[in-house]
Amino acid sequence: MLDHVLESAFVAVLQGNPLLTGTCFFTSHNSDEHALPAVTLSSRSEPLAGSCEVFRSELSVMVESDAHDTTPEQHAALVEKVRTRLANKAAVGAAINAEDGIHLYGYAFTSSSLDVDGSRFSTTLTLRAGYGIP
């Protein structure tokens, strides 16, 4: 349940970016069948030191583009738009913390990976986040 709240909070921040207009957004709780280009967020959280209120999460942000309709450069530009939005940690934290669901303490990029197959480009940005229940 908390994973879905964290994913939804980050989706709301990304959806609010006008540079990402035309991109579909999903969480891990949505169907695997979705239109491209898409950004899908999924997280795995665990409590810190047995706490019921403070959590650490690994958040995956998967950016997907159709390889038949998109060039590698266009896909890279979409990934950069997502990365740039998430790089403004102060604004992202303020937007998430303004809502009632969770309190984001902070996050950091830990890795990224690119996957190309015959039908799509897929780049996954991985973040580590700390958050709590207000």
C-alpha positions in Angstrom: 0.0 0.0 0.0 2.7 2.5 0.9 4.7 1.6 -2.2 1.7 2.6 -4.3 1.4 5.9 -2.4 5.1 6.7 -3.0 4.8 5.8 -6.7 1.6 7.9 -7.1 3.3 10.9 -5.5 6.2 10.8 -7.9 3.8 10.2 -10.9 1.9 13.3 -9.8 5.1 15.4 -9.8 6.1 14.1 -13.3 2.6 14.6 -14.7 2.8 18.2 -13.7 5.7 18.9 -15.9 4.6 20.5 -19.2 7.7 19.1 -21.0 6.2 15.6 -20.5 2.9 16.3 -22.1 1.8 13.4 -24.3 3.6 10.8 -22.1 1.5 8.2 -20.3 2.2 7.5 -16.6 1.7 4.3 -14.7 2.5 2.7 -11.4 3.4 -0.9 -10.7 -0.3 -1.4 -9.8 -1.4 -0.6 -13.4 -1.8 -3.1 -16.2 1.4 -4.1 -18.1 -0.4 -3.2 -21.3 0.0 0.5 -21.9 0.5 3.0 -24.6 4.0 4.4 -25.4 5.8 6.7 -24.7 5.3 5.8 -21.1 6.9 6.3 -17.7 6.2 3.5 -15.2 7.2 3.8 -11.5 7.5 0.8 -9.2 9.0 0.7 -5.7 10.0 -1.8 -3.0 10.0 -0.4 0.5 11.2 -1.7 3.8 10.9 -0.2 7.3 14.0 1.3 8.9 15.1 -0.3 12.1 11.8 -2.0 12.6 9.9 1.3 12.5 6.3 1.4 11.5 6.6 5.0 10.3 9.9 5.4 8.5 10.8 3.6 5.3 13.6 3.2 2.7 12.6 2.4 -0.8 14.2 1.5 -4.1 12.2 3.3 -6.7 12.5 2.3 -10.4 11.5 4.9 -13.0 11.1 3.1 -16.4 10.9 5.3 -19.5 9.7 3.5 -22.6 9.4 4.6 -26.2 8.2 2.7 -29.3 11.3 1.8 -31.3 9.3 1.9 -34.6 8.0 5.5 -34.0 10.9 7.0 -32.1 14.6 7.5 -32.8 17.2 6.8 -30.2 17.8 10.5 -29.9 14.1 11.2 -29.2 14.1 8.5 -26.5 17.2 10.0 -25.0 15.5 13.4 -25.0 12.5 12.0 -23.1 14.7 10.3 -20.6 16.6 13.6 -20.0 13.3 15.4 -19.4 12.4 12.9 -16.7 15.9 13.0 -15.2 15.9 16.8 -15.2 12.6 17.0 -13.4 13.7 14.5 -10.8 17.1 16.3 -10.4 15.3 19.3 -8.8 15.0 17.5 -5.5 13.9 20.6 -3.6 10.9 21.1 -5.9 10.0 17.4 -6.0 10.2 17.1 -2.2 8.1 20.2 -1.7 5.4 19.0 -4.1 5.2 15.5 -2.5 5.3 16.9 1.0 2.5 19.3 0.3 0.2 16.3 0.0 -1.1 14.2 2.9 0.0 10.7 1.8 3.7 10.6 2.8 6.6 12.8 3.9 9.6 12.5 1.6 12.9 12.9 3.5 15.1 12.7 0.4 16.2 10.6 -2.5 19.3 10.0 -4.7 19.9 8.5 -8.1 21.7 5.2 -7.8 21.8 3.8 -11.3 20.4 3.8 -14.8 20.2 1.1 -17.5 19.2 1.0 -21.1 17.5 -1.9 -22.9 16.6 -2.0 -26.6 14.6 -4.7 -28.3 12.9 -4.9 -31.6 9.9 -3.0 -30.5 10.9 -0.5 -27.8 13.5 1.5 -26.1 13.5 1.2 -22.3 15.6 3.2 -19.8 15.3 2.5 -16.1 16.4 5.2 -13.6 16.8 3.8 -10.1 16.4 6.0 -7.0 16.8 5.3 -3.3 14.3 7.3 -1.2 13.6 7.8 2.4 10.1 8.6 3.5 7.7 8.4 6.4 4.1 8.5 7.3 3.0 12.0 8.6 
